[in-house]
Amino acid sequence: MRQAKAIMKDKAKSVPDAVIINEVQLILAEKRTSLASLRTGIAVSALPLTVLSFLIATSKYYEVQHAISLFVPVVVISTTLAILGTYLIIRATIKIHRYDQMVKKLKPKNSVLSNLIE
């Protein structure tokens, strides 16, 4: 049993540099995907603000009582989009932080990688 654990430790230490670099490339690709999700979340969150600011800017041309049948769905859709955008932003931020931690764990295992990543 002790021999098996010693062999496993030796194998873990002798991971080829190419494998570690490929792992980092995969993690960075996932990070780019999360950054795209973050950008999408920001855009989705900005849309309701734009629509509501337009409604406020043009509010002197209509009365809410007459346009309530259109106003309620717009507010519901805007609220839903704001919640979705916030969810995407939070999720992407958590994932980006997790990927940064993964890269930090792999960095000491490779001297070339340590030089490339600050």
C-alpha positions in Angstrom: 0.0 0.0 0.0 2.8 2.4 0.9 4.6 1.5 -2.4 1.4 2.4 -4.4 1.2 5.8 -2.7 4.9 6.5 -3.3 4.5 5.5 -7.0 1.4 7.8 -7.3 3.3 10.7 -5.8 6.2 10.2 -8.2 3.8 10.1 -11.1 2.1 13.3 -9.9 5.5 15.0 -9.7 6.6 13.8 -13.1 3.8 15.3 -15.2 5.3 16.4 -18.5 5.6 20.1 -19.1 3.4 19.9 -22.2 0.5 18.4 -20.2 0.7 21.3 -17.7 0.8 23.9 -20.5 -2.1 22.2 -22.2 -4.1 22.3 -18.9 -3.4 26.1 -18.6 -4.4 26.6 -22.2 -7.7 24.8 -21.5 -8.3 26.9 -18.4 -7.5 30.1 -20.2 -10.0 29.1 -23.0 -12.6 28.5 -20.3 -11.8 31.9 -18.8 -12.3 33.6 -22.2 -15.7 31.9 -22.4 -16.6 33.3 -19.0 -15.4 36.8 -20.1 -17.7 36.5 -23.1 -20.5 35.6 -20.7 -19.6 38.6 -18.5 -19.8 40.8 -21.5 -23.2 39.4 -22.5 -24.5 39.9 -18.9 -23.4 43.5 -19.0 -25.2 44.0 -22.3 -28.4 42.3 -21.1 -28.3 44.4 -17.9 -27.9 47.6 -19.9 -30.9 47.0 -22.2 -33.6 47.5 -19.5 -31.8 50.7 -18.3 -31.9 52.0 -21.9 -35.6 51.2 -22.4 -36.6 52.6 -19.0 -34.6 55.8 -19.5 -36.3 56.2 -22.9 -39.7 55.8 -21.3 -38.8 58.4 -18.6 -37.5 60.8 -21.2 -40.7 60.6 -23.2 -43.1 60.5 -20.3 -44.3 64.0 -20.9 -45.9 62.8 -24.1 -48.1 60.2 -22.6 -50.0 59.3 -19.4 -49.3 56.1 -17.6 -53.0 55.4 -17.1 -53.6 55.3 -20.9 -50.5 53.2 -21.6 -50.7 50.8 -18.7 -51.4 47.9 -21.0 -48.0 48.4 -22.7 -46.2 49.7 -19.6 -46.6 46.6 -17.4 -45.2 44.1 -19.9 -42.2 46.4 -20.6 -41.5 46.7 -16.9 -41.9 42.9 -16.4 -39.6 42.2 -19.4 -37.1 44.8 -18.2 -37.0 43.3 -14.7 -36.5 39.8 -16.1 -33.6 41.0 -18.3 -32.0 42.9 -15.4 -32.2 39.7 -13.2 -30.8 37.6 -16.0 -28.0 40.0 -16.6 -27.1 40.1 -13.0 -27.1 36.3 -12.8 -24.8 36.1 -15.8 -22.4 38.7 -14.4 -22.2 37.0 -10.9 -21.8 33.6 -12.5 -19.0 34.7 -14.8 -17.2 36.6 -12.1 -17.2 33.5 -9.9 -15.9 31.3 -12.7 -13.2 33.8 -13.7 -12.0 33.8 -10.1 -12.0 30.0 -10.0 -10.0 29.8 -13.2 -7.4 32.2 -11.8 -7.0 30.1 -8.8 -6.5 27.0 -10.9 -3.8 28.7 -12.9 -2.1 29.8 -9.7 -2.0 26.1 -8.5 -0.5 25.0 -11.8 2.1 27.8 -12.0 4.6 26.4 -9.5 4.7 23.1 -11.3 6.4 24.5 -14.4 9.3 26.9 -14.6 8.4 28.1 -18.1 4.8 28.8 -17.0 6.1 30.7 -13.9 8.0 33.0 -16.2 5.1 33.5 -18.6 2.3 34.2 -16.1 2.7 36.9 -13.5 
